[in-house]
Amino acid sequence: MVSTPIGNASDITARALAVLRRVAVIACEDTRVTGALMARLGVTTSLTPYHEHNAARQRPLLLARLAEGQAVALVSDAGTPLVSDPGYRLVGAALDAGHRVVPVPGASAPLAALVASGLPSDRFLFAGFPPSKDGGRRRFLAELAPVPATLVLFESARRLPETLATAAETLGDRPAAVCRELTKLYEEVRRDRLPALAAHYAEAGPPKGEVVLVIGPPASDAAAGPPSEDEQDARLRLALAEGLRVKEAAARVAAETGLSRRDLYQRALALGDGTADP
């Protein structure tokens, strides 16, 4: 079994093209999308749909083909299979059954965005899609705030302005990049600080296409020493005044200062009404 990204015809590698011509069947998200691309590439291998809605039904059929000695290719409409993609269940089942799984690398949106962002790439975290609702999105970003690494997120273009605004509130004034339509005709990378990006898209509105958001790691204040207790309280009060919950405020200040999130949580409780988050 092989796993390979499709994207568009200009991105495909010679190795991936050879594999797609050689396998017995290509499992894909949408046979119309993959079929159109295969026609452009001159690939006549039969296609079968495999996506989150039919995976439970299709998986045994694909495993049966593997058991018969057939080679199966798993592709995705965009990006790399298994990255925010239900294909990992098929790969897991194939491995459990003793079959060989071979990745055939190609274009990867998270890695392409990380490279294009100009942000530190020695340590990064791919966190997938933030929750669509405001409360869940705030909790999601607050949990990521202390992570000492560049953050790479997927986001729908429609929700990008809201997510940028929440990120600016929760993560602070960090460098970031909005990477749109990577490796495609209308590729665009906009680099700025989170508040500036939030202001731009609040005015311009949602962009078109597929978006990857890259956010720089928290600043290190180690050389300046830890902030005083008065400064800690001031930062916590500001975060609480902006509407963050106690846990979120503590996480943001911990990310900004490198101090213990647990200790800051207790300080935030004392500054508030003493009631813990539900």
C-alpha positions as CSV (number, residue, x, y, z in Angstrom):
1,M,0.0,0.0,0.0
2,V,1.3,3.5,-0.9
3,S,0.3,6.9,0.4
4,T,0.9,10.0,-1.8
5,P,-0.3,13.6,-2.1
6,I,-1.9,14.7,-5.3
7,G,-2.5,18.5,-5.1
8,N,-2.2,19.5,-8.8
9,A,-0.4,18.2,-11.9
10,S,2.6,20.6,-11.6
11,D,3.3,19.3,-8.0
12,I,3.4,15.6,-8.7
13,T,6.7,13.8,-8.6
14,A,8.0,11.3,-11.2
15,R,8.0,8.6,-8.5
16,A,4.3,9.3,-7.5
17,L,3.3,9.2,-11.2
18,A,5.0,5.9,-11.7
19,V,3.3,4.5,-8.6
20,L,-0.2,5.6,-9.6
21,R,0.3,3.9,-13.0
22,R,1.5,0.7,-11.4
23,V,-1.0,0.0,-8.6
24,A,-4.2,-2.0,-9.0
25,V,-6.5,0.8,-7.6
26,I,-6.4,4.3,-6.4
27,A,-8.4,5.2,-3.3
28,C,-9.3,8.9,-3.3
29,E,-11.5,11.4,-1.5
30,D,-13.4,12.4,-4.6
31,T,-13.3,10.4,-7.8
32,R,-14.3,13.5,-9.9
33,V,-11.4,15.6,-8.6
34,T,-8.8,12.8,-8.8
35,G,-10.3,11.5,-12.0
36,A,-9.8,14.9,-13.8
37,L,-6.2,15.0,-12.6
38,M,-5.5,11.5,-13.7
39,A,-6.9,12.2,-17.1
40,R,-4.5,15.1,-17.4
41,L,-1.6,12.9,-16.4
42,G,-2.6,10.0,-18.7
43,V,-3.1,7.6,-15.7
44,T,-5.8,5.0,-16.4
45,T,-5.8,3.1,-13.1
46,S,-9.3,2.5,-11.7
47,L,-10.4,4.8,-8.9
48,T,-12.5,4.0,-5.7
49,P,-13.8,6.6,-3.2
50,Y,-12.4,6.6,0.3
51,H,-13.4,9.4,2.6
52,E,-14.8,10.0,6.1
53,H,-18.3,9.1,5.2
54,N,-17.7,5.7,3.6
55,A,-14.4,4.7,5.3
56,A,-16.0,2.0,7.5
57,R,-17.5,0.4,4.5
58,Q,-14.6,0.7,2.1
59,R,-11.8,-0.2,4.5
60,P,-12.5,-4.0,4.5
61,L,-12.7,-4.0,0.7
62,L,-9.4,-2.3,0.3
63,L,-7.8,-4.6,2.9
64,A,-9.2,-7.6,1.0
65,R,-7.4,-6.3,-2.1
66,L,-4.1,-6.1,-0.2
67,A,-4.7,-9.6,1.1
68,E,-4.9,-10.8,-2.5
69,G,-1.5,-9.2,-3.2
70,Q,-2.7,-6.1,-5.0
71,A,-1.1,-2.8,-4.5
72,V,-3.4,0.1,-3.4
73,A,-2.6,3.8,-3.6
74,L,-4.2,6.2,-1.1
75,V,-4.3,9.8,-2.3
76,S,-5.9,13.0,-1.0
77,D,-7.5,15.9,-2.9
78,A,-5.0,18.4,-1.4
79,G,-2.0,18.1,0.8
80,T,-0.5,15.0,2.2
81,P,-2.7,11.9,3.1
82,L,-3.2,11.3,6.8
83,V,-2.4,14.9,7.8
84,S,-5.8,16.1,9.0
85,D,-7.2,13.3,6.9
86,P,-9.2,10.0,7.8
87,G,-6.7,7.9,5.8
88,Y,-4.7,7.1,9.0
89,R,-7.3,4.5,10.0
90,L,-6.8,2.6,6.7
91,V,-3.0,2.8,7.1
92,G,-3.3,1.6,10.7
93,A,-5.5,-1.3,9.6
94,A,-3.1,-2.2,6.8
95,L,-0.2,-2.3,9.2
96,D,-2.1,-4.3,11.7
97,A,-2.8,-6.9,9.0
98,G,0.9,-7.1,8.2
99,H,1.0,-5.2,5.0
100,R,3.8,-2.8,4.0
101,V,2.9,0.9,3.8
102,V,5.2,3.1,1.7
103,P,4.9,6.9,1.8
104,V,5.5,8.7,-1.5
105,P,6.3,12.3,-0.4
106,G,5.1,15.3,-2.4
107,A,3.8,18.8,-1.6
108,S,2.9,19.3,2.0
109,A,1.0,22.5,3.0
110,P,2.3,22.7,6.6
111,L,5.9,22.3,5.7
112,A,5.6,24.6,2.7
113,A,4.0,27.3,4.9
114,L,6.6,26.9,7.6
115,V,9.4,27.4,5.0
116,A,7.7,30.4,3.4
117,S,6.9,32.1,6.7
118,G,10.5,32.8,7.6
119,L,9.7,31.8,11.2
120,P,11.9,29.5,13.3
121,S,11.7,26.0,11.9
122,D,14.0,24.1,14.3
123,R,11.1,23.3,16.5
124,F,7.4,23.5,15.4
125,L,4.0,22.0,16.2
126,F,1.3,21.2,13.7
127,A,-2.0,21.6,15.5
128,G,-4.5,21.0,12.8
129,F,-7.8,23.0,12.7
130,P,-8.9,25.2,15.6
131,P,-12.4,24.6,16.9
132,S,-15.0,26.6,14.9
133,K,-16.8,28.1,17.9
134,D,-15.3,31.1,19.8
135,G,-15.1,29.4,23.3
136,G,-13.4,26.3,22.0
137,R,-11.0,28.3,19.8
138,R,-9.9,30.4,22.8
139,R,-9.3,27.3,24.9
140,F,-7.4,25.7,22.1
141,L,-5.1,28.6,21.6
142,A,-4.6,29.1,25.3
143,E,-3.4,25.6,25.6
144,L,-0.9,26.2,22.8
145,A,0.3,29.5,24.2
146,P,3.1,28.1,26.3
147,V,4.5,25.8,23.7
148,P,8.1,26.9,22.9
149,A,7.8,26.3,19.2
150,T,6.4,27.8,16.0
151,L,2.7,26.9,15.6
152,V,1.3,25.7,12.3
153,L,-2.5,25.6,11.9
154,F,-5.0,24.9,9.2
155,E,-8.0,27.3,9.0
156,S,-10.9,27.8,6.7
157,A,-10.7,31.1,4.8
158,R,-14.1,32.0,6.1
159,R,-13.1,31.8,9.7
160,L,-9.6,33.3,9.3
161,P,-10.4,36.9,10.5
162,E,-12.0,35.6,13.7
163,T,-9.2,33.2,14.4
164,L,-6.5,35.9,13.8
165,A,-8.4,38.2,16.2
166,T,-8.6,35.5,18.9
167,A,-4.9,34.6,18.3
168,A,-3.8,38.2,18.8
169,E,-5.8,38.4,22.1
170,T,-4.7,35.0,23.4
171,L,-1.1,34.7,22.1
172,G,-0.1,38.3,22.1
173,D,2.0,40.3,19.7
174,R,3.8,37.5,17.9
175,P,5.1,37.4,14.3
176,A,2.9,35.3,12.0
177,A,2.2,34.5,8.4
178,V,-1.0,33.7,6.5
179,C,-0.1,31.4,3.7
180,R,-2.8,30.9,1.0
181,E,-3.1,28.6,-2.0
182,L,0.4,27.2,-1.5
183,T,2.1,25.8,-4.6
184,K,-0.8,27.0,-6.8
185,L,-1.3,29.8,-9.3
186,Y,-2.5,32.4,-6.8
187,E,-0.1,31.6,-4.0
188,E,0.2,34.4,-1.4
189,V,2.1,34.7,1.8
190,R,1.4,37.7,4.1
191,R,3.8,38.2,7.0
192,D,3.2,40.6,9.9
193,R,2.5,40.7,13.6
194,L,-0.7,38.9,14.7
195,P,-2.5,42.2,15.6
196,A,-1.7,43.7,12.3
197,L,-2.8,40.6,10.4
198,A,-6.0,40.5,12.4
199,A,-6.7,44.2,11.5
200,H,-6.0,43.6,7.9
201,Y,-8.4,40.7,7.5
202,A,-11.0,42.4,9.6
203,E,-11.1,45.1,7.1
204,A,-10.4,43.1,3.9
205,G,-12.6,40.2,4.8
206,P,-11.9,36.5,4.4
207,P,-9.5,35.6,1.5
208,K,-10.2,32.9,-1.0
209,G,-8.7,29.4,-1.1
210,E,-6.9,27.2,1.4
211,V,-5.1,28.8,4.3
212,V,-2.3,27.7,6.6
213,L,-1.6,30.0,9.5
214,V,2.0,30.0,11.0
215,I,2.6,31.7,14.3
216,G,6.0,32.4,15.9
217,P,7.0,31.0,19.3
218,P,6.6,32.9,22.5
219,A,9.3,35.5,23.1
220,S,12.0,34.5,25.6
221,D,12.4,37.1,28.4
222,A,15.0,35.0,30.2
223,A,17.8,37.6,29.7
224,A,15.7,40.4,31.4
225,G,14.8,38.2,34.3
226,P,11.3,37.2,35.6
227,P,8.7,40.0,35.8
228,S,7.9,41.3,39.3
229,E,4.7,40.2,41.0
230,D,3.2,43.6,40.3
231,E,3.9,43.1,36.6
232,Q,2.5,39.6,36.7
233,D,-0.7,40.9,38.2
234,A,-0.9,43.7,35.6
235,R,-0.6,41.2,32.8
236,L,-3.2,38.9,34.3
237,R,-5.6,41.8,34.9
238,L,-5.2,42.9,31.3
239,A,-5.9,39.4,30.0
240,L,-9.0,39.0,32.3
241,A,-10.3,42.4,31.2
242,E,-10.1,41.3,27.6
243,G,-12.5,38.5,28.4
244,L,-10.1,35.6,28.8
245,R,-11.1,32.9,31.3
246,V,-8.8,32.4,34.3
247,K,-7.0,29.4,32.7
248,E,-6.6,31.2,29.4
249,A,-5.2,34.3,31.1
250,A,-2.7,32.2,33.0
251,A,-1.6,30.4,29.9
252,R,-1.1,33.6,27.9
253,V,1.0,35.2,30.7
254,A,3.0,32.0,31.1
255,A,3.7,32.0,27.4
256,E,4.9,35.6,27.6
257,T,7.0,35.3,30.7
258,G,8.1,31.6,31.0
259,L,6.6,31.5,34.5
260,S,4.7,28.6,35.9
261,R,1.2,28.4,34.5
262,R,0.0,26.8,37.7
263,D,1.3,29.6,39.9
264,L,-0.1,32.2,37.5
265,Y,-3.5,30.5,37.6
266,Q,-3.6,30.9,41.4
267,R,-2.6,34.5,41.1
268,A,-5.4,35.0,38.5
269,L,-7.9,33.4,40.8
270,A,-7.0,35.8,43.6
271,L,-7.3,38.8,41.2
272,G,-10.7,37.6,40.1
273,D,-13.7,36.5,42.1
274,G,-11.8,33.4,43.3
275,T,-13.9,31.1,41.2
276,A,-12.2,28.5,39.1
277,D,-13.1,27.9,35.5
278,P,-16.0,25.4,35.0
